[in-house]
Amino acid sequence: MSTLIKGIGGYLPERVVTSEELEEMVGYKEHGVKFGLCKMLTGCASRHWAGEDELCSDIAARAGEIAMKEAGVEPQDVDAILFTSVTQDFVEPATANVVADKLNIRNGFAFDVKNACNAFLSGVDIADSFIATGKAETILVVSGECLSKWTKLHYEDKEELIQRAPVALSVGDGGGAFLLQKSSDNERGIRTSWFKTTPEIWNNNVIWGGGVAYPGDPDKMYVPGTTKVLIDAAAETPYTIPKVLAAAGWTKEDLDYIVPTQVAKWIVAHISKAMDMDLSKIVEIVKDCGNMGASNVPLAAYRAWQDGRLRDGSKVLMVGGAVGANIGMMTAVL
């Protein structure tokens, strides 16, 4: 028995905002900051932004609907739905309930998984465990990010703009979904997963709002810039990949593609160099999508599935990283 990724879905809002447009919005010219800084530091030239009335649940539902259609699964057949995102519609109840309602999933249970940008891979791992223990047979894992609504557009001075804006402005909106199902095909499905938390560096890139530490303070809801501590942690991630591949009985030569998180273009290039793998084997969407939080991995997988790079039988390594700090990796045969 295995857990098969039966369907992959993705959705991007219609509105496209270029990095230069966004730099103009936040006052690069007024503060004397050179245009092009965001693209230079992150590789993001444009990103999609949700509509004014478009919520996380809307984006997640659109991606989930596509994944279900790809898998040939009807709403009544879904045993569980997991919503896995940085952003959410509200504090309580779980946004997963809203997505279930919008998708007409009435026979299953729903809950949210919170783990910053690693929430989606964490959700897939939980779903795999449910299927392995017989608690469910068909599970929809969705992500729907509206990070644009947490993007600060007004800066008081040049120092804050240079420090926070380039990375904070690279975020975008989008959704991804996997429809996971119990399968008797032991040659395919999720093979291994590996997760690690470094809790002592949790106090980096914190979005302080939305909790009891700063109740009701809208200024605490903005996406922060990054810190050297997290950059250093991310730089170490690729060197763990051989161990994760070995657990699956694979070497890097066995891989068809790596699907990593899309925080910045330099991370994709660093994985390529550290693994001594051609960049063409690493799915990258940061240039026209930006950093979409937990939606990075599923949406990158969906785009590669759409254009034929990924197909039935492809051997894939998914790599996630998040504040907290968390690393997650998963191998699968599609």
C-alpha positions as CSV (number, residue, x, y, z in Angstrom):
1,M,0.0,0.0,0.0
2,S,1.2,3.5,-0.7
3,T,0.0,7.1,-0.7
4,L,-0.4,8.3,-4.3
5,I,-0.4,11.9,-5.5
6,K,-3.4,11.3,-7.7
7,G,-4.1,14.9,-8.7
8,I,-2.2,18.2,-8.7
9,G,-3.9,21.6,-8.8
10,G,-2.8,25.2,-8.9
11,Y,-4.3,28.7,-9.2
12,L,-3.0,32.2,-9.7
13,P,-5.1,35.3,-9.3
14,E,-5.5,37.4,-12.5
15,R,-3.8,40.6,-11.4
16,V,-0.1,40.8,-12.2
17,V,2.1,43.4,-10.4
18,T,5.7,43.9,-11.6
19,S,8.5,44.6,-9.2
20,E,9.1,48.0,-10.6
21,E,5.4,48.9,-10.2
22,L,5.6,47.8,-6.6
23,E,8.8,49.7,-5.9
24,E,7.0,52.8,-7.3
25,M,4.1,52.2,-5.0
26,V,6.2,52.0,-1.8
27,G,8.2,55.1,-2.6
28,Y,11.6,54.0,-4.0
29,K,11.8,57.3,-6.0
30,E,10.8,59.5,-3.1
31,H,13.3,57.9,-0.7
32,G,16.1,57.8,-3.3
33,V,16.3,54.1,-3.6
34,K,17.4,52.6,-7.0
35,F,14.7,50.7,-8.9
36,G,15.3,47.0,-9.6
37,L,16.5,46.1,-6.1
38,C,13.7,43.5,-5.5
39,K,14.5,41.7,-8.7
40,M,18.3,41.8,-8.2
41,L,18.1,40.4,-4.6
42,T,15.3,37.8,-5.1
43,G,14.9,37.2,-8.8
44,C,11.3,38.2,-8.7
45,A,10.2,40.3,-11.7
46,S,6.5,40.0,-11.1
47,R,3.9,38.3,-9.0
48,H,0.1,37.7,-8.8
49,W,-2.1,39.6,-6.4
50,A,-5.5,38.5,-5.2
51,G,-8.5,40.6,-5.9
52,E,-9.9,42.9,-3.3
53,D,-12.6,40.4,-2.3
54,E,-10.6,37.3,-3.0
55,L,-9.7,35.3,0.2
56,C,-7.3,32.5,1.0
57,S,-10.2,30.0,1.0
58,D,-11.2,31.2,-2.6
59,I,-7.7,30.6,-3.9
60,A,-7.3,27.3,-2.1
61,A,-10.7,26.1,-3.3
62,R,-9.8,26.9,-7.0
63,A,-6.6,24.9,-6.7
64,G,-8.3,22.0,-4.9
65,E,-11.1,21.8,-7.5
66,I,-8.5,21.3,-10.2
67,A,-6.6,18.6,-8.2
68,M,-9.9,16.7,-7.6
69,K,-10.8,17.0,-11.3
70,E,-7.3,15.7,-12.3
71,A,-7.8,12.8,-9.9
72,G,-11.3,12.0,-11.0
73,V,-12.5,12.4,-7.4
74,E,-16.0,13.7,-6.4
75,P,-16.5,15.8,-3.3
76,Q,-18.4,13.1,-1.5
77,D,-15.3,10.8,-1.8
78,V,-13.0,13.0,0.1
79,D,-12.4,11.8,3.7
80,A,-10.4,14.8,4.9
81,I,-9.3,18.3,3.7
82,L,-6.3,20.1,5.2
83,F,-5.7,23.8,4.7
84,T,-2.0,24.6,4.8
85,S,-0.9,28.2,4.5
86,V,0.9,31.2,6.1
87,T,-2.2,33.4,5.6
88,Q,-5.8,32.5,6.5
89,D,-9.2,34.0,6.2
90,F,-9.5,34.7,10.0
91,V,-8.1,33.4,13.3
92,E,-10.9,30.9,14.0
93,P,-12.5,28.7,12.9
94,A,-10.1,26.8,10.6
95,T,-10.1,28.1,7.1
96,A,-10.2,24.4,6.0
97,N,-13.9,24.5,7.0
98,V,-14.6,27.3,4.5
99,V,-12.7,25.5,1.7
100,A,-14.7,22.3,2.4
101,D,-17.9,24.3,2.2
102,K,-16.9,25.9,-1.1
103,L,-15.9,22.6,-2.6
104,N,-19.1,20.9,-1.2
105,I,-17.0,18.3,0.8
106,R,-19.6,17.2,3.3
107,N,-18.5,13.7,4.3
108,G,-15.0,14.4,5.6
109,F,-13.2,16.2,8.4
110,A,-11.2,19.4,8.0
111,F,-8.5,21.2,9.9
112,D,-5.6,23.7,9.3
113,V,-1.9,23.0,9.5
114,K,0.3,25.9,10.5
115,N,4.0,25.7,9.8
116,A,4.9,28.9,7.9
117,C,6.2,28.2,4.4
118,N,6.5,24.5,5.2
119,A,2.9,24.1,6.0
120,F,2.0,22.3,2.8
121,L,4.7,19.6,3.0
122,S,3.8,19.2,6.7
123,G,0.1,18.7,5.7
124,V,1.1,16.2,3.0
125,D,3.1,14.3,5.6
126,I,0.2,14.2,8.0
127,A,-2.1,13.1,5.2
128,D,0.3,10.3,4.3
129,S,0.2,9.1,7.9
130,F,-3.6,9.1,8.0
131,I,-3.6,7.0,4.9
132,A,-0.9,4.6,6.2
133,T,-2.8,4.0,9.4
134,G,-6.2,3.5,7.7
135,K,-7.8,6.6,9.1
136,A,-8.6,7.9,5.6
137,E,-8.2,6.8,2.0
138,T,-8.7,10.1,0.1
139,I,-7.3,13.4,1.4
140,L,-7.2,16.9,-0.2
141,V,-4.3,19.1,0.9
142,V,-4.7,22.7,-0.2
143,S,-2.9,26.0,0.2
144,G,-4.2,29.4,-0.6
145,E,-1.9,32.4,0.1
146,C,-2.9,36.1,0.1
147,L,0.4,37.5,1.2
148,S,-0.2,40.7,-0.7
149,K,-2.7,41.7,2.0
150,W,0.1,41.5,4.5
151,T,2.5,43.5,2.4
152,K,3.6,46.9,3.8
153,L,3.2,49.6,1.2
154,H,4.1,52.7,3.3
155,Y,7.6,53.2,4.7
156,E,8.7,56.1,7.0
157,D,12.3,56.3,5.9
158,K,15.0,55.1,3.4
159,E,16.7,52.8,6.0
160,E,13.5,50.8,6.7
161,L,12.8,50.6,3.0
162,I,16.2,49.2,2.1
163,Q,16.2,46.8,5.1
164,R,12.7,45.3,4.8
165,A,11.3,46.0,1.4
166,P,13.3,44.0,-1.2
167,V,12.4,40.6,0.3
168,A,9.0,41.6,1.8
169,L,7.9,42.9,-1.6
170,S,8.8,39.7,-3.4
171,V,5.8,37.8,-2.0
172,G,2.9,36.9,-4.2
173,D,-0.5,35.2,-4.0
174,G,-1.5,31.8,-5.3
175,G,-2.7,28.4,-4.4
176,G,-1.7,24.7,-4.8
177,A,-3.3,21.4,-4.0
178,F,-2.5,17.6,-3.9
179,L,-5.2,15.0,-4.0
180,L,-3.7,12.1,-2.1
181,Q,-5.2,8.6,-2.3
182,K,-4.5,5.1,-0.9
183,S,-3.1,2.9,-3.7
184,S,-2.0,-0.7,-4.1
185,D,0.7,0.4,-6.5
186,N,3.9,0.1,-4.4
187,E,6.1,1.4,-7.2
188,R,4.5,4.8,-7.0
189,G,3.6,7.2,-4.3
190,I,5.3,9.0,-1.4
191,R,8.5,7.2,-0.5
192,T,10.2,9.1,2.3
193,S,9.9,12.3,4.3
194,W,12.3,14.2,6.6
195,F,11.6,17.2,8.8
196,K,13.8,19.2,11.2
197,T,13.2,22.2,13.4
198,T,15.8,24.5,14.9
199,P,13.7,26.2,17.6
200,E,16.4,28.4,19.0
201,I,16.2,30.7,16.0
202,W,12.4,31.1,16.0
203,N,12.7,34.9,16.6
204,N,13.5,35.7,13.0
205,N,11.1,37.1,10.4
206,V,8.2,36.8,12.8
207,I,4.7,38.1,11.8
208,W,3.7,39.2,15.2
209,G,0.1,40.1,14.5
210,G,-2.9,37.8,14.7
211,G,-2.1,36.3,18.1
212,V,-2.3,37.3,21.8
213,A,1.2,38.8,22.0
214,Y,-0.1,41.9,20.1
215,P,-3.9,41.7,20.0
216,G,-5.6,44.1,17.6
217,D,-2.4,45.8,16.3
218,P,-2.6,46.0,12.5
219,D,1.0,47.3,12.3
220,K,2.2,43.8,13.4
221,M,0.6,42.0,10.4
222,Y,3.2,42.9,7.8
223,V,5.5,40.4,6.1
224,P,9.0,41.2,7.5
225,G,12.3,41.3,5.7
226,T,14.8,38.5,6.1
227,T,17.7,38.0,8.5
228,K,21.2,36.6,8.0
229,V,20.4,33.9,10.5
230,L,17.7,32.4,8.3
231,I,19.8,32.9,5.1
232,D,22.6,30.9,6.7
233,A,20.2,28.2,7.7
234,A,18.7,28.0,4.2
235,A,22.2,27.8,2.8
236,E,22.9,24.6,4.8
237,T,19.7,22.8,3.5
238,P,21.0,21.3,0.3
239,Y,23.7,19.4,2.1
240,T,21.0,17.3,3.8
241,I,19.5,16.2,0.5
242,P,21.8,13.1,-0.2
243,K,20.7,11.6,3.2
244,V,17.1,12.0,2.3
245,L,17.6,10.5,-1.1
246,A,19.5,7.6,0.4
247,A,16.6,6.8,2.6
248,A,14.5,6.3,-0.5
249,G,17.2,4.2,-2.1
250,W,18.0,6.9,-4.6
251,T,20.9,8.9,-5.8
252,K,20.8,12.3,-7.4
253,E,21.0,10.6,-10.8
254,D,17.7,8.9,-10.1
255,L,15.9,12.2,-9.7
256,D,13.8,13.6,-12.6
257,Y,13.2,17.0,-10.8
258,I,13.7,18.9,-7.6
259,V,10.7,21.0,-6.6
260,P,11.9,23.5,-4.0
261,T,10.4,26.4,-2.1
262,Q,10.7,29.7,-4.1
263,V,11.9,32.3,-1.6
264,A,14.5,33.7,-3.9
265,K,16.4,32.7,-7.1
266,W,19.7,32.4,-5.2
267,I,18.3,29.4,-3.3
268,V,17.5,27.5,-6.5
269,A,20.9,28.3,-7.8
270,H,22.5,27.2,-4.5
271,I,20.7,23.9,-4.6
272,S,21.9,23.3,-8.1
273,K,25.5,24.1,-7.2
274,A,25.5,22.1,-3.9
275,M,24.0,19.1,-5.7
276,D,26.0,19.5,-8.8
277,M,22.8,19.2,-10.8
278,D,21.8,21.2,-13.9
279,L,19.4,24.1,-13.2
280,S,17.0,22.6,-15.8
281,K,16.3,19.8,-13.3
282,I,15.0,22.2,-10.7
283,V,11.5,23.7,-11.1
284,E,11.7,27.5,-10.6
285,I,8.8,29.9,-10.7
286,V,10.0,32.8,-8.5
287,K,10.6,35.0,-11.5
288,D,6.9,35.5,-12.4
289,C,5.3,34.3,-9.1
290,G,7.5,35.5,-6.3
291,N,7.5,33.9,-2.9
292,M,4.0,32.4,-2.3
293,G,4.7,31.0,1.1
294,A,3.3,27.5,1.5
295,S,1.9,27.5,-2.0
296,N,5.4,27.5,-3.6
297,V,6.0,23.7,-3.7
298,P,2.5,22.6,-4.9
299,L,2.2,25.4,-7.5
300,A,5.6,24.8,-8.9
301,A,4.7,21.1,-9.1
302,Y,1.4,22.0,-10.9
303,R,3.2,24.2,-13.5
304,A,5.7,21.4,-14.2
305,W,2.9,18.9,-14.5
306,Q,1.0,21.2,-16.9
307,D,4.0,21.6,-19.2
308,G,4.9,18.0,-19.2
309,R,8.1,18.1,-17.2
310,L,6.4,16.0,-14.5
311,R,4.3,13.0,-15.5
312,D,3.3,9.6,-14.2
313,G,6.4,7.8,-13.0
314,S,8.5,10.9,-12.4
315,K,10.9,10.7,-9.4
316,V,10.6,14.0,-7.5
317,L,12.2,15.5,-4.5
318,M,10.2,18.3,-2.8
319,V,12.2,20.7,-0.6
320,G,10.7,23.3,1.8
321,G,12.1,25.8,4.3
322,A,10.3,28.1,6.7
323,V,10.8,30.4,9.6
324,G,10.7,28.7,12.9
325,A,13.1,27.5,11.6
326,N,11.9,24.4,9.7
327,I,13.2,22.3,6.9
328,G,11.1,19.6,5.1
329,M,11.9,17.2,2.3
330,M,9.8,14.5,0.6
331,T,10.5,12.0,-2.1
332,A,7.7,10.7,-4.3
333,V,7.1,8.8,-7.5
334,L,4.2,10.4,-9.4
